[in-house]
Amino acid sequence: MDNKERVSVEKTTNMGFWDQLATWIGANANNGTWYVGGVLAALGLVGALMVIFISGPIAYLFLALVGYIGFITKSSTMRLMRPVFGVKGSLGPSFINVIQFMGWAAVNTYIAAISVSYLLSAIFGKQQFKPAGMKGIIIGVIVMGLLHVMSISLGQRSIRLIERIGIVLVILLVIWETSIVLREVPLTAIAKWQVPDHHILPFGKALDIFAAFNLAWVTAGADFTRFASKKSAATWAPFLGATIGVYWFAIVGTLTTIAAAVSESAFDPNASDPSTIAARLGLGILALVVIMLTSTTANAVNLMAAGSALNNMLPRFKLTTSLWLVTLVATLMSFIPLFAGGFIDTFIKFLDLIGMILGPEIAILVVDFYFVRRRQYDVTAFDKRTIYWYTNGVNLSAYGVWVISILFYIGLQNVPFIVGTVGSNWLTMIFAGIIYYLLSKKMTKML
């Protein structure tokens, strides 16, 4: 980290426990978490709750661990990849982070675009704009893209203000929707509902989907905890905030999706997005507008993480320039589901890809810092051709473990017992951590 960046970080190190808590509740208090809960409804209520309660805290333990590293080094998550993968080797994880957070921004944009399509249908009639139809969604993506450009143009302080307003709005919406759901459909009926055989989601597959959803935030953890004012704000606050947010909104997504299936005697995973559910429950135009606004809230975090990762790849770019670029590309990516055979299939493939790549990457980082380096990173060497330069700037050992672990994940995905029970993600992370530790120890003895 150069002197200019160090001064910049020191000036912005003012996020206390409650600031961090609010940020990480807001990270999961959004349409994407709601939608994932709706996807998990294909397990039934009990199965969905098991996945939510098991997978969430495990993932956010890693968030706290990475948060601590960011706090003591005052570095973003992708800069932390330099001592692990090499000064130049960190470009690989950075590229993945740019793509995946633009992907999340695209997911939230698409969900909000569905709301826009319903609004257009209500205003101009179904003959001109079919709800969730292509014409309405295309206009919706453009509208949401413009809103996102406006939000990032206002700067970081304004983004934080937008986040706080958005959290209040979405919490009110969730309370409103939950009260309507439980009044119309008893909790006992929701608990007894049986998933149609052709829609049943294997338990291990669901664990992988939800793990990938939660682990995505880990690779943005230090981007925010480097500004924490104390250790608890960098560790406990992200853990509690993200867990509270994911528990609340994923459960609401599950409840509302099952309630809609009970009330209409039909279950369609493709119609588990907040906009469709709100329309089916008769919540009106106000709910749709709130969903649009909270998409902007959620994407403030996604676009900031993508912009930060791009900044690590192209340090000559200003952060504002990076934010503009990732916002433009994310908006274009939002059109992919229209041409890829359905949103839910595209979404699940996206999560599979995230889990396969990010799980091993995170495991390698955590093992490197806490077990191989014994909590000691030399921040002054992050930009030099010294101890973190390895072979032409790349740690080939870390990359080798990363690739082998991805292949291990793919292999587990072809084992029916694994797919039906424990899933591939957590097993792959354990595998990656052990192999990297053993290889690092062997390399140390050889030197």
Buried (B, 14 or more C-beta within 10 A) or exposed (E): BEEEBEEBBEEEBEBBBEBBBBBBBBBBBBBBBBBBBBBBBBBBBEBBBBBBEBBBBBBBBBBBBBBBBBBBBBBBBBBBBBBBBBBBBBBBBBBBBBBBBBBBBBBBBBBBBBBBBBBBBBEEEEEEBBBBBEEBBBBBBBBBBEBBBEBBEEEBEBBBBBBBBBBEBBBEBBEBBBEBBBEBBEEEEBEEBEBEEEEEBBBBBBBBBBBBBBBBBBBBBBBBBBBBBBBBBBBBBBBBBBBBBBBBBBBBBBBBBBBBBBBEEEBBBBBBBBBBBBBBBEBEBEBBBBBBBBBBBBBBBBBBBBBBBBBBBBEEBEBBBBBBBBBBBBBEBBBBBBEEEEBBEBBBEBBBBBBBBBBBBBBBBBBBBBBBBEEEBEBEBBBEEEEBBBEEBBBEBBBEBBEBBBEBBEEBBEEEEBBEEBBBBBBBBEBBBEBBBEBBEEEEEEE
